[in-house]
Amino acid sequence: MIGGNTEAMFQQKSGSITNSIGEKTHTWVDVQPLKGWLDLSSGDSNYKHDTKLQESTHIFITDYTPIDRKADNKRLLVNGVVYEVMLIDDPMELHQHLEIYLKFVG
């Protein structure tokens, strides 16, 4: 068992709505709660147009859960922070654990 110290919510894009100023905003639905470990894979903090930007990738390791492993239209919400799902891997198809590769969104 992986266990873990971090709780996350796996979410999937369900559509979009138009907000009060007329722009389209994505809506998300909760798919699966997960518990595991979040770790930084790589990252940097740069200034662009006098604004500091965080660019980082992370990995979330959790016990195996049968979920749709296509990464498109999915995100992980961890402690109120949004991460875009880049890849979901079941190493060697052993169904022991999942490695979810993430990109920090904010």
C-alpha positions, 0 to 999 in steps of 0.5 A: 500500500502506498498510503500517503500524506496528501489527499487529492481530487481527480477532476474531469472537464465537464463543459463550459459556462459563460460568465457575467462578462461573456467569457467561456469558463470550464466546469469540472466534476469530481471523479475520484478522491486519491491519497498519495505523495506529491513530489516536485519533479522539476521547476524554475521561477522566472521573471517575465514582464516584471512578473514572477512565474512559477513553472514546475512539474510534479509527480503524484504517486498513489495506490492503483485505482482503475481510472481512465488513463487518458490525460486529456481534460483532466486535472488534480486538485491538491490542497486547493492548488490546481495541477494539469494532468500530463500523463497517468502511468501504471508502471509495467501494468502491474496494477500496484500503483499509479504515477500521475505526472502533473504541471503546476497551473495555480 
